[in-house]
Amino acid sequence: MQSDGGRATSALVKISDVVGERTKQISGAMQEPRRQRRIILFIVCIALLLDNMLYMVIVPIIPNYIETIRSYKLIYVPTTVNGTNDIQIGVLFASKAILQLLANPLTGTFIDRVGYDIPLFIGLIIMFFSTIIFAFGETYATLFIARSLQGLGSAFADTSGIAMIADKYTEKAERSTALGIALAFISFGSLVAPPFGGILYEFAGKNVPFLILSFVSLLDGLLLLTVMKPFSNRTRENMPQGTPIYKLMVDPYIAVVAGALTTCNIPLAFLEPTISSWMKKTMNAIEWQMGLTWLPAFFPHVLGVYMTVKLAAKYPNYQWFYGALGMVIIGGSSCLVPACRNFEEVIIPLCGLCFGIALVDTALLPTLAFLVDVRHTSVYGSVYAIADISYSVAYALGPIVAGQIVHTLGFVQLNLGMGCANVLYAPALLLLRNVCQMKPSYSETNMLLEDGPKGLYDTIKMEERMAGKTGLSEEDDSSGNEYD
């Protein structure tokens, strides 16, 4: 008869075997190419959601908090000049985009050299620490360091995340769908962050919203480590050399796309720091109205992403037209903002603005990857660093320049100027009308498909592409219903 100790040991062995076998099954399932792509897309989307929530969550928190700590004399801000406090807040808001703008040329090159997973992990870790500093920072200098550090994390995470999606989703339709999902997360993060931060700040204090976001950032980084194993050298040996960023910048087609991305984001970047004060002055808007002004715009943004993905799948030759149409809608919406006389009316042009931005981004971000595929080497770090630079230019100027323009020329003139700039730039996208007919140059794709793999990296890429093509019909079915 078996003793109690023997039975317990036997039970433990059986449990260990079952757990071990189940762990192997889960690990194998996560490494299956199609499932791994979806997990990677999830990780990237969470990173983009976090970054944009961190960008916007301070909007309802920091102005009030800086005023509070000034009152308690934790920092010194001259009270004789009311504009000094506004300038400090503007510089604090812009510091993230400024550092992101400066870092992107370097991070884009770094991503091209080492791959996408390590930079994404670095970006998530930097975002984690910047958020912790925000949670416990009690001086303007500390908050400025945290905001700038977030810009550095974004330069790693945003660029590598979007580039990773472009690298994993090689077919046009599924690439547009995947990037569209990422854009929806970006939009949701930007629009939900102000009410999220404002409510938690009001009822739980400054620390809580930042601690929640830092915890999610840490979990996302751990999930990335589990799935990608970024510090393994397996996929980086013999990695093809990406085209230098300065050469991509002088590519006329890439330059046109970059100009469109900057121009279309200027109205959003310039309205965010100015529209609240204008609403308060012209329509006596109260705090909750100013806080919720942007939230309804999430729905037309998602609608714009969905429509563009569907149209691009059916009529891929008209990506340039979807972008141009989006810029015209942005221009018209921007011009309509000053004509609004109450809170409800303001929501309408802002919804149009976000709908137009969705058209431009969803049409042109996949176009950047396609341009790299057919005109350069299929390595995407630098080209999406250029896209990030385009966004950063708008958001670096917005908090600093927009208020001065309103003070000097007026809110109406600001909006008319931004609207006209978008409408006038739209015809430039005609230069992209023949891009879809371009044939790939002698790039990584041709080398893999025609000459066969040369080295370990090429072999792995060939395996990934063949595995992707094997399950293409199933993937198309699922991606076609992604938004349904």
C-alpha positions in Angstrom: 0.0 0.0 0.0 1.4 3.4 -1.1 2.1 5.8 1.8 0.5 9.2 1.9 3.8 10.8 1.1 4.2 8.6 -2.0 0.7 9.5 -3.2 1.4 13.2 -2.7 4.7 13.0 -4.6 3.0 11.1 -7.4 0.2 13.7 -7.6 2.8 16.5 -7.7 4.7 14.8 -10.5 1.5 14.4 -12.5 0.5 18.0 -12.0 4.0 19.1 -13.0 3.8 17.0 -16.2 0.4 18.5 -17.0 1.5 22.0 -16.4 4.7 21.5 -18.3 2.8 20.0 -21.3 0.3 22.9 -21.2 3.1 25.5 -21.1 4.7 23.9 -24.1 1.4 24.0 -26.0 0.8 27.6 -25.1 4.3 28.6 -26.1 4.0 26.7 -29.4 0.7 28.4 -30.1 2.1 31.8 -29.4 5.0 31.2 -31.8 2.6 30.1 -34.6 3.1 32.9 -37.2 -0.4 34.1 -37.7 -1.2 34.0 -34.0 2.0 35.7 -33.1 1.3 38.5 -35.5 -2.0 39.2 -33.7 -0.3 39.2 -30.3 2.3 41.6 -31.7 -0.4 43.8 -33.0 -2.1 43.8 -29.6 1.2 44.7 -27.9 1.9 47.6 -30.3 -1.7 48.9 -30.0 -1.4 49.0 -26.2 1.9 50.8 -26.5 0.4 53.4 -28.8 -2.7 53.7 -26.6 -0.5 54.3 -23.6 1.7 56.9 -25.3 -1.3 58.9 -26.5 -3.0 58.7 -23.1 0.2 59.9 -21.5 0.3 62.8 -24.0 -3.2 64.0 -23.3 -3.8 62.9 -19.7 -1.9 65.9 -18.3 -4.3 68.4 -20.1 -6.8 68.6 -17.3 -4.2 67.9 -14.5 -1.1 70.0 -15.0 -2.4 73.6 -15.3 -4.4 73.2 -12.1 -1.6 71.3 -10.3 1.0 73.9 -11.3 -1.2 76.6 -9.9 -1.7 74.6 -6.7 2.0 74.0 -6.1 2.7 77.7 -6.9 0.2 78.7 -4.2 2.1 76.5 -1.8 5.3 78.0 -3.0 6.9 74.7 -4.0 7.9 76.5 -7.2 8.3 80.2 -7.9 6.3 81.7 -10.7 6.1 85.6 -10.9 2.5 86.6 -10.1 2.9 90.0 -11.7 2.8 88.6 -15.2 -0.2 86.2 -15.7 1.2 85.0 -19.1 4.4 83.6 -17.5 2.4 80.6 -16.1 0.8 80.0 -19.5 4.3 80.1 -21.2 5.6 77.5 -18.7 2.6 75.2 -19.3 3.0 75.6 -23.1 6.7 74.7 -22.9 5.9 71.7 -20.6 3.3 70.4 -23.1 5.6 70.9 -26.1 8.7 69.4 -24.5 7.5 65.8 -25.3 7.1 66.5 -29.0 10.3 68.6 -29.1 12.5 65.8 -27.7 10.7 63.2 -29.8 11.4 65.4 -32.9 15.1 65.6 -32.0 15.4 61.9 -31.1 13.6 60.3 -34.1 16.4 60.5 -36.7 18.7 58.6 -34.2 16.0 56.1 -33.1 15.0 55.4 -36.7 18.6 54.5 -37.6 18.9 52.4 -34.4 15.7 50.5 -35.2 17.0 49.7 -38.7 20.2 48.4 -37.3 18.9 46.2 -34.4 15.3 45.3 -35.4 11.9 46.4 -34.0 11.5 44.5 -30.7 14.4 45.9 -28.6 13.5 49.5 -29.4 9.9 48.8 -28.5 10.9 47.3 -25.2 13.2 50.2 -24.5 10.4 52.7 -25.3 8.0 50.9 -22.9 10.6 50.9 -20.1 11.3 54.6 -20.6 7.6 55.4 -20.7 7.2 53.4 -17.4 9.8 55.5 -15.7 8.6 58.8 -17.1 5.1 58.0 -15.8 6.4 57.1 -12.3 8.2 60.4 -12.2 5.0 62.2 -13.3 3.1 60.4 -10.5 5.5 61.6 -7.7 7.0 64.8 -9.2 6.2 67.9 -7.2 8.2 70.6 -9.0 8.0 72.1 -12.4 11.6 70.9 -13.2 10.6 67.3 -12.3 7.5 67.4 -14.4 9.5 68.9 -17.3 12.0 66.0 -17.1 9.2 63.4 -17.0 7.5 65.0 -20.0 10.7 65.1 -22.0 11.6 61.6 -21.0 8.2 60.5 -22.4 9.2 62.1 -25.7 12.3 59.9 -25.8 10.2 56.8 -25.0 7.7 57.7 -27.7 10.5 58.1 -30.3 11.5 54.4 -29.6 8.0 52.9 -29.0 5.9 54.6 -31.6 8.4 54.3 -34.5 9.3 50.7 -33.8 5.7 49.7 -33.1 4.3 51.0 -36.4 7.4 49.7 -38.3 6.9 46.3 -36.7 3.3 46.2 -38.0 4.5 47.1 -41.5 7.1 44.4 -41.3 4.8 41.6 -40.1 1.8 42.4 -42.3 3.3 42.3 -45.8 0.1 42.1 -47.9 -1.5 45.5 -48.8 -5.0 44.8 -47.5 -3.9 43.2 -44.2 -1.3 45.9 -43.7 -3.9 48.6 -44.1 -6.2 46.8 -41.7 -3.5 46.4 -39.0 -2.4 50.0 -39.3 -6.0 51.1 -39.1 -6.5 49.2 -35.9 -3.4 50.9 -34.5 -4.7 54.3 -35.5 -8.0 53.5 -33.7 -6.1 52.9 -30.5 -4.2 56.1 -31.0 -7.4 58.0 -31.4 -9.0 56.3 -28.4 -6.0 57.1 -26.2 -5.9 60.8 -27.2 -9.7 61.4 -26.7 -10.4 59.3 -23.6 -7.3 60.5 -21.7 -8.6 64.0 -20.7 -11.8 62.8 -19.0 -9.9 59.8 -17.6 -7.2 62.0 -16.0 -9.6 64.8 -14.9 -12.0 62.4 -13.1 -9.2 60.5 -11.3 -7.3 63.7 -10.4 -10.5 65.1 -8.9 -11.4 62.1 -6.8 -8.2 60.2 -6.3 -5.4 62.7 -6.6 -2.6 63.3 -9.1 -0.7 60.0 -8.5 -3.5 57.5 -9.4 -3.9 58.1 -13.2 -0.1 57.9 -13.8 0.3 54.9 -11.6 -2.4 53.0 -13.5 -0.8 53.9 -16.8 2.7 52.9 -15.6 1.4 49.5 -14.5 -0.1 48.9 -17.9 3.1 49.9 -19.5 5.1 47.5 -17.4 2.6 44.6 -18.2 2.9 45.4 -21.9 6.7 45.3 -21.7 6.6 41.9 -19.9 4.2 40.5 -22.6 6.7 41.7 -25.3 9.5 39.9 -23.5 7.4 36.7 -23.4 6.4 36.7 -27.1 9.3 38.3 -28.9 12.4 37.4 -26.8 13.9 40.7 -28.0 17.4 40.1 -26.6 17.9 37.0 -28.7 20.3 37.6 -31.7 18.6 35.0 -33.8 16.7 37.3 -36.2 19.3 40.0 -36.4 22.2 38.2 -37.9 22.8 39.2 -41.5 20.0 41.7 -41.2 19.7 43.8 -44.4 20.9 47.4 -44.2 18.1 49.8 -44.3 18.2 53.0 -46.4 19.7 55.9 -44.4 17.0 58.3 -43.2 18.5 61.3 -45.0 18.1 59.5 -48.3 14.5 58.7 -47.5 13.8 62.3 -46.6 14.8 63.5 -50.1 12.7 60.8 -51.8 10.0 63.1 -53.4 7.2 60.7 -52.8 8.1 60.2 -49.1 8.5 64.0 -48.8 5.0 64.6 -50.1 3.5 62.1 -47.6 5.5 63.6 -44.7 4.3 67.1 -45.7 0.7 65.9 -45.7 1.0 64.2 -42.3 2.4 67.5 -40.8 -0.2 69.7 -42.5 -3.2 67.6 -41.5 -2.2 67.4 -37.9 -1.6 71.2 -37.4 -5.3 72.0 -36.9 -5.6 69.4 -34.1 -2.2 70.4 -32.5 -3.0 74.1 -32.6 -6.7 73.8 -31.4 -6.0 71.6 -28.4 -4.2 74.4 -26.4 -6.5 77.3 -27.7 -10.0 76.1 -28.1 -10.9 75.9 -24.4 -10.1 79.5 -23.7 -11.9 80.6 -26.9 -15.0 78.6 -25.8 -14.9 80.2 -22.3 -14.6 83.6 -23.8 -17.1 83.5 -26.6 -19.8 81.1 -25.3 -19.2 81.0 -21.5 -18.5 77.3 -21.7 -18.1 75.5 -18.3 -15.4 73.0 -17.4 -17.3 69.8 -18.2 -18.2 71.1 -21.7 -14.6 72.0 -22.5 -13.4 68.7 -21.1 -15.8 66.6 -23.2 -15.6 68.6 -26.5 -13.2 66.2 -28.1 -14.7 62.9 -26.9 -17.4 62.4 -29.5 -14.8 62.9 -32.2 -13.5 59.3 -31.5 -16.5 57.8 -33.3 -16.1 59.6 -36.7 -12.3 58.9 -36.4 -13.0 55.1 -36.1 -15.5 55.4 -38.9 -12.9 57.1 -41.1 -10.4 54.4 -40.4 -13.0 51.7 -41.2 -14.1 53.3 -44.4 -10.5 53.9 -45.6 -9.5 50.3 -44.9 -12.5 49.0 -46.8 -12.0 51.3 -49.7 -8.3 50.6 -49.9 -9.0 46.9 -50.0 -11.5 47.3 -52.9 -9.9 50.2 -54.7 -6.2 50.3 -53.7 -5.2 52.6 -56.6 -6.9 55.6 -54.9 -5.0 55.8 -51.7 -3.8 59.3 -52.7 -7.4 60.4 -53.3 -8.6 59.3 -49.9 -5.7 61.3 -48.3 -6.5 64.4 -50.5 -10.2 64.1 -49.6 -9.3 63.9 -45.9 -7.3 67.1 -46.2 -10.2 69.0 -47.8 -12.5 67.8 -45.1 -9.9 68.9 -42.5 -9.7 72.3 -44.2 -13.4 72.9 -44.3 -13.9 71.7 -40.7 -11.1 74.0 -39.4 -12.7 77.0 -41.1 -16.1 76.2 -39.5 -14.9 76.1 -35.9 -14.9 80.0 -35.4 -18.5 80.1 -36.7 -19.8 78.0 -33.8 -21.8 79.7 -31.1 -22.4 77.0 -28.5 -20.9 73.8 -27.2 -23.0 71.5 -29.3 -22.1 73.3 -32.5 -18.3 73.0 -31.8 -18.6 69.2 -31.6 -19.6 69.0 -35.3 -16.5 70.5 -37.0 -14.2 68.7 -34.5 -15.8 65.4 -35.5 -15.2 66.4 -39.2 -11.6 67.3 -38.3 -10.9 63.8 -36.7 -12.7 62.1 -39.6 -10.5 63.8 -42.1 -7.3 63.0 -40.1 -8.4 59.3 -40.1 -8.7 59.3 -43.9 -5.2 60.9 -44.3 -3.4 58.7 -41.8 -5.0 55.4 -42.8 -4.3 56.0 -46.5 -0.8 57.4 -46.2 0.9 55.3 -43.5 0.6 52.1 -45.5 1.8 54.1 -48.5 5.1 54.9 -46.7 5.7 51.2 -46.2 4.9 50.4 -49.9 7.2 53.2 -51.1 10.1 51.7 -49.1 9.2 48.2 -50.5 9.4 49.4 -54.1 12.0 52.1 -54.0 14.3 51.2 -51.2 15.1 48.3 -48.8 12.2 46.7 -46.9 13.3 48.0 -43.5 10.8 50.4 -41.9 12.4 52.0 -38.9 13.6 55.2 -40.6 10.6 55.8 -42.8 8.3 55.6 -39.8 10.7 57.8 -37.9 10.0 60.4 -40.7 6.3 59.9 -40.1 6.8 60.5 -36.4 8.9 63.6 -37.1 6.0 64.9 -39.2 3.6 64.5 -36.3 6.1 65.9 -33.8 6.6 69.1 -35.8 2.9 69.9 -35.5 2.7 69.0 -31.8 5.9 70.8 -30.9 4.8 74.0 -32.4 1.1 73.9 -31.2 1.4 74.5 -27.5 4.0 77.3 -28.0 3.0 79.0 -31.2 -0.8 78.7 -31.3 -1.5 81.0 -28.4 0.8 83.7 -29.7 -1.0 83.5 -33.1 -4.4 83.9 -31.4 -3.1 86.8 -29.4 -1.6 88.5 -32.4 -4.0 87.7 -35.3 -7.0 86.2 -33.6 -8.7 82.8 -33.3 -10.6 83.2 -36.6 -7.5 83.9 -38.6 -5.7 80.9 -37.0 -8.4 78.5 -38.1 -8.8 80.1 -41.6 -5.1 79.8 -42.1 -4.9 76.2 -41.1 -8.0 75.3 -43.2 -6.6 77.0 -46.3 -3.2 75.3 -45.8 -4.9 71.8 -45.9 -7.0 72.6 -48.9 -4.1 74.0 -50.8 -1.8 71.1 -50.0 -4.4 68.4 -51.0 -3.5 68.6 -54.8 0.1 67.8 -54.0 -1.1 64.2 -53.3 -1.8 63.9 -57.1 2.0 63.2 -57.3 1.2 59.8 -55.6 -1.5 58.7 -58.1 0.9 56.3 -60.0 2.7 54.9 -56.9 0.6 51.8 -56.9 1.8 50.9 -60.4 5.5 51.0 -59.3 7.4 47.7 -59.5 9.7 46.7 -56.7 13.4 47.5 -57.1 16.1 44.9 -56.2 15.2 44.9 -52.6 14.9 42.4 -49.8 11.6 41.1 -51.1 13.0 40.3 -54.6 16.1 38.8 -53.1 14.0 36.5 -50.9 11.5 35.5 -53.5 13.8 35.2 -56.5 17.4 34.5 -55.4 16.5 32.4 -52.3 17.7 33.0 -48.7 21.2 34.0 -48.0 22.0 33.7 -44.3 20.0 33.1 -41.2 18.0 36.3 -41.2 16.9 35.7 -44.8 15.9 32.1 -44.1 13.7 33.3 -41.2 12.1 36.0 -43.2 11.4 33.5 -46.0 9.8 31.2 -43.5 7.6 34.0 -42.1 6.5 35.1 -45.6 5.7 31.5 -46.7 3.8 30.8 -43.4 1.9 34.1 -43.9 0.9 33.1 -47.5 -0.1 29.6 -46.4 -2.7 31.1 -44.0 -3.6 34.0 -46.2 -7.2 33.0 -46.9 -8.0 32.5 -43.2 -6.2 35.8 -42.3 -8.2 37.7 -45.0 -11.4 36.3 -43.6 -10.6 37.4 -40.1 -9.1 40.8 -41.1 -12.0 41.6 -43.3 -14.3 41.2 -40.3 -11.9 43.0 -37.9 -14.2 46.0 -37.4 -17.5 44.1 -37.9 
